[in-house]
Amino acid sequence: NEYQKLSGQIGNFETFASINSTNTELMQRLASKQVVTSGTVVVAEMQNAGRGRRGRVWQSPFGANLYYSYYWLLDDGLQAAMGVSVAVGLAVFDCLHTLYGLQVSLKWPNDILVNNQKLAGVLVELDGQPEGPCHLVIGIGLNIAMPENASEHIDQAWIDLKRLGMQVDKNVLIAQLTYCLEQRLAQYQVSGLSDMYQEWNKVNAFAEQLVTLNTGQKTWQGICVGIDQQGGLILRQDGNEKTYYGGEISVRKV
Ligand code: BT5
């Protein structure tokens, strides 16, 4: 048992030249009840079926980017997993700041932006019951050097590290990202977002801007105030603050 814990901390890296999706790979192992050690990392040079949220496609050309998934076993159940996207966003922030001195901003719930261009996206998927242990697959797609024609397939502004002038060593990037992720997840396990939400609010891409929020059924407009301790989005509407929860909500600048 002690060894099991230790190997989770050391981590377990698996690399693939090509894969359907690093998230799907781990989710399938969990669905088929295979033993997966907490801290397992799957990275690939390309994905044939890279996924965003709500069935959206994550463009995943060969060799150009980082396609990364981290498996984390959380004891406290699904409730505690609600704000994980926020913690992961901060981990990506930490990593890029440490390695490249880059100051990214974060768009709720899961985008990493530079000058409103998407540099990275986060997809957190859950497998578990409301009670009991929760299996989390944390997927991070980070653009390093996209091909010239990438815009033909991406319907929003994007950027990559090379175009931002960074020299990237993928080994170092993967190691640093894993380190930052484990730091933030450990913090999350101890104190949830109670310290992190204020940090997040300092790098909120849409702070004090008018945004549209789309819950699937309904759209709302309001001034983006920030997030609360549960990771919900606070909008100011007609002078009143209202908080919105749920991972399937998208935000756009008006
Ligand atoms: C996300 O979804 O931003 C989550 C992306 C997570 C990708 C990682 S890669 C490793 C792991 N394995 C997977 O299969 N997925 C995870 P969402 O918020 O739904 O954003 C999707 C939208 O981002 C698309 O509709 C496009 O507008 C845009 N997009 C697609 N590919 C992009 C890219 N490479 N760079 C920037 N934007 C992109």
Residues whose N, C-alpha, C, O or C-beta is under 5 A from the ligand:
A	BS01	BT5	S21 T22 N23 A49 G50 R51 G52 R53 R56 V57 W58 Q59 L66 Y67 Y68 N110 K118 G121 V122 L123 G139 I140 G141 N143 I154 D155 Q156 W158
